């Protein structure tokens, strides 16, 4: 299942007044943002715009919680935007020779629920990061079990990312959060970001709100999740997005694998009228959904949890991109209006609009 189709209204949402400005340019770029939030019943949004591989402005609007204005320093639950972070940590470790894309993870880690299933011995990092592990998105009350044989079909799986993170821990002998801090958060200067340990250290995370505008109770996170629940500001995530676009800390062979189509999605999401707005190819690379346009590739991911919707995309040739973080079940509703008002790639806008039809 693609990032686009898994999240909300038809395609994009099935995919996928207070304002605090980083600089004066933000108000010029999005003068009606508070109106958009009010009309779409979204409590707050934080946005970072990237042009030519540089962050050109950031802004925040709305409320981050009861009696609390959203600011550019407010961290948000990233939901599934966590997955590209996890993939980046692992790919940097692969580039450093500390992990392997294709060795069986079973040599170092095997989930106890799969101990009697010999198919576990086929699982690799490549399969996990491209959603070809054969595992479900999340295990049910009966435990973890394969939906299909590893490597034979594509199925969106948070469990696959969890599996790869556990492998990284066992292979390196270090906790995954420590690996993430050393290999990603520190070198990328993502000081307001983390999985669990940094939550609430500076500014409280944005409170989630349901579609009716009611705040949701949030259970305290006590253990990292490699596929969900990491947090960051829009600026921090934009820093990461730029590093990913530039293949920082990746050797050429690993960078090429990350940008290569690992799982083809076009036959699934570009059917009927949607085919007219689809790029020539699209599917999963390692950590990202890739949109293969004639002039180059766009890296895309979204996230959706109860009371959160997040979006990130960057065009590799131009270095133009955007990060949009919201704390509302209705957050998906503002993605197209924001992309349109910020002059984002018309090919990306057309693709997302086509997925909504």
C-alpha positions, 0 to 999 in steps of 0.5 A: 500500500502506498504512502499516498493511499493509506491515509484519509479522504480517497487518495491524499487523506487515504495517503497520505487566530495566532501566528508565530513567524520566523521572519517577515517573508512568511506572512507574505508567502502565506497571508491567509494561513489562519483563514485556511486553518479556521476553514479546514478545522485544523488547530495548528500548522508549522511549515518550513519551505526549502528552495535550492537546498536551503531553508528560506523561511519557517512559520507556525500558526494556531494553537499547540494546545489549550492556551498555548500558541504554536511557534516555530519552536513547537515540536510535533508528533511526526507520525510516519515521518518517523520512518525516513529518519529511521531509514536514514540512521540505518543507511548511514550505518550501512555506509559506515560498514556497520550493517548490511542491506542484504544479510539476513537479519535473523543472524542477529535479531529474530522476533520471538513471535516468529521463532517457529516460522522459517521465513524469518531467516529471509528478512533483510534490511532492504525488504524492511525499508522498502515495505517488502518484509511480508509483515503487517503494518502492526501486529494484532493481539495474537502477536506478529505473523507474516502476511506473505513471504518476505520479498514477494509483495509490497505491504506497508509495514511499521513492524518492518521498520521496528524489525530493522531497528532491533537488528541495528541494535543487536548488530552494533550493540548500541540502543537505537536512540543512541545510534540515531543521536550519533548518526543523525540528530547531532550531525544534522543539528536537529536539537529539538528532535528525537524518538523518546528521550528528548520529548518535553526537554524544551518545548512541549509537543503539540497537543493532538486534536480530533476532527471535531476540535477536541483535544485527545489524551496522549499516553506517555511514550516510554519506548521508542518506535522506529516507525511512529511517534518521533517528534521534531520542529518543521525546521529540524525536519527540513534540515534532515530533508536537505541532508537526505536530498544531498545523500550526506554520510552515504557512500555512493552505492548506498545512495543509489540504492536509496534512490532506486525503485525497490517496490513498484506502486504504479499499477496500484495507485495510478489506475483509471483517471489517476494515471493522467497525473501520475509520474512515469514511475512511482514506488518505494525506495529505501525510506521514501516513496519516490515519484519518478518525473522525467527531470528527476525524482521527488522524495515524498512521505506523509504521516497520520496518527490520531490528532496528527497529519504530517507531510514532507517532500523534496525534489532532488534536482532542484532542491525545492521542498517543504515540511508541513506538520499539523496537530489535527485529524483534519490536517490533510485538508491543508496540504494542497492549499499550502502547496499551491500558495507556496508555489510548490512543484505543479507536478507534485500538486497534480499528482496529489490532487489526482490521488484525491479524485 
